[in-house]
Amino acid sequence: MSAIPFVDLHAQYLSIKDGIDAAIAEVIRTSAFIRGPHVQRFEQEFAAATGAAHCVSCANGTDSLYIAMRALGVQPGDEVIAPAHSWISTTETITQAGGTVVFCDTEAEHYTIDPARIEALITPRTVGIVPVHLYGQPADMDSIMAIARKHGLWVIEDCAQAHLARYKGRQVGRFGTVASYSFYPGKNLGAMGDAGALTTDDAALAERMAMLARHGGLTKGDHQIEGVNSRLDGMQAAVLSVKLPHLSSWTARRQEVAAEYGRLLAGIPGLALPQVAEGREHVYHLYVVRHERRDALARHLAERGIQTVVNYPVALPFLPAYARLGHQPADFPNSHAHQSRILSLPLYPEISPAQLRAVEGAIRKFCDDVSGQ
Ligand SMILES: *Cc1c(COP(=O)(O)O)cnc(C)c1O
């Protein structure tokens, strides 16, 4: 069996090569490199796909979080609550916007922000919450929105890993004040470079975000405020428009692969499989298992040509970037326990049944050997 990559972007490209090549050629032919008709078209298509009234595109999924926070008026001293376990974009943008990061522990089995721990973190300075639908599983949005409403907080949903995921039948991104998306190449909907977007039903907020992303002005030369340069380019928009119609079938395939992993890996001693909470639909950006001897398991798989990734090896509060906050493991017991045990297995729509069985065989051998010791 040949090596099994963690993701295979080239396989996806080959499956839609004609459409992608034609779309890129069209952007070159029309020189519509920055903004332009392809960008406008994708914004409309993505709003329709997510059910939002407005979509504002930008350069990447980190800028989208930053732009949302600026548009919501984050001020120095404002506290924003975010999960202790995520990609650093979720919280570095709070600081960039001028706010203060307040970390919250995550759920033991679902890896998303634990609503039971949010209220204890709320102070008179708290302005918002940034739940992350981590790995593709929606956070517990009913509980989070109830807390937000009670305390008058805004909510930015970080949907970077959860395009089209549903919570109690409703798409993620439809609960909070605004939703942030990344189209980084490896995401469930990925460009061929950096790209991001924001969705909201609030027309005034959408206009403020569009303005911030374009140097503070919607018309050239008319700068209402100081903004940033965060534009989606035409090439990426054209690529995304070709890919968007395939997103539902790719998502369904991810869910089939996850179900197959679930059948193959069930009952392997010492291996914890992903758990999906009642009412939440997981879109499996990542298929994350846990094992006490995670690093040895990853090495064992690597030696057999199976590539895995740790998303993420250090929970955010324990990174040097947040040493100033002086957090201890006991502050975030679940996030801390997860950081040494989690392992993301290869998962992409094009992965074959034989590859899944090869991953299973290698994991089973390691786990059986370890548990038999
Ligand atoms: C990928 C990601 C981002 C940032 O997206 P970029 O497009 O890489 O800037 C933000 N939050 C989460 C949870 C992500 O996974």
The ligand as a MOL file (V3000), in Angstrom:
LIG
                    3D

  0  0  0     0  0            999 V3000
M  V30 BEGIN CTAB
M  V30 COUNTS 15 15 0 0 0
M  V30 BEGIN ATOM
M  V30 1 C -8.3970 27.9930 9.6680 0
M  V30 2 C -8.9910 28.6360 10.8580 0
M  V30 3 C -9.0360 30.0270 11.0220 0
M  V30 4 C -8.2670 30.9790 10.1460 0
M  V30 5 O -8.4060 30.8820 8.8260 0
M  V30 6 P -7.2550 31.3600 7.7980 0
M  V30 7 O -8.0080 31.4270 6.5310 0
M  V30 8 O -6.1960 30.3270 7.8230 0
M  V30 9 O -6.7680 32.6920 8.2610 0
M  V30 10 C -9.7240 30.5550 12.0890 0
M  V30 11 N -10.3090 29.7550 12.9990 0
M  V30 12 C -10.2620 28.4140 12.9130 0
M  V30 13 C -10.9460 27.5860 13.9510 0
M  V30 14 C -9.5940 27.8130 11.8510 0
M  V30 15 O -9.5400 26.4750 11.7790 0
M  V30 END ATOM
M  V30 BEGIN BOND
M  V30 1 1 1 2
M  V30 2 1 2 3
M  V30 3 2 2 14
M  V30 4 1 3 4
M  V30 5 2 3 10
M  V30 6 1 4 5
M  V30 7 1 5 6
M  V30 8 2 6 7
M  V30 9 1 6 8
M  V30 10 1 6 9
M  V30 11 1 10 11
M  V30 12 2 11 12
M  V30 13 1 12 13
M  V30 14 1 12 14
M  V30 15 1 14 15
M  V30 END BOND
M  V30 END CTAB
M  END
